[in-house]
Amino acid sequence: MREVLLEGFIYCADDVVIDVTKFMDARYANGRLEVISTYYRYHAWRPRRGGAALIRYDQGDGDTTQPHYHRFSRDGTLSAMTNFRWTVCLGSMPSFVRRSI
């Protein structure tokens, strides 16, 4: 099994930038490449408007190991951290399967 790292920035409308960090495990099974998420973090903010954070989704960042999201007030300070209302397990994480060439 190999680990895949996807990281970078997504530039959106209204000066929003999303910082993405996502680790996935990849393996070949039955002649196909299978990929499943093992850790993720998506952090959105507006760097041109004082750098204020908007929202962050992650899977354990020291505060908890439960997948959760952080909401921020207009000035970018943390206003709430909320665990997801549903059970999230590796089998339900976003993933994809690609046919081998």
Summary of the structure (lengths in Angstrom):
residues: 101
radius of gyration: 16.0
end to end distance: 18.6
largest distance: 50.7
contacts: 235
relative contact order: 0.20
helix: 9%
strand: 62%
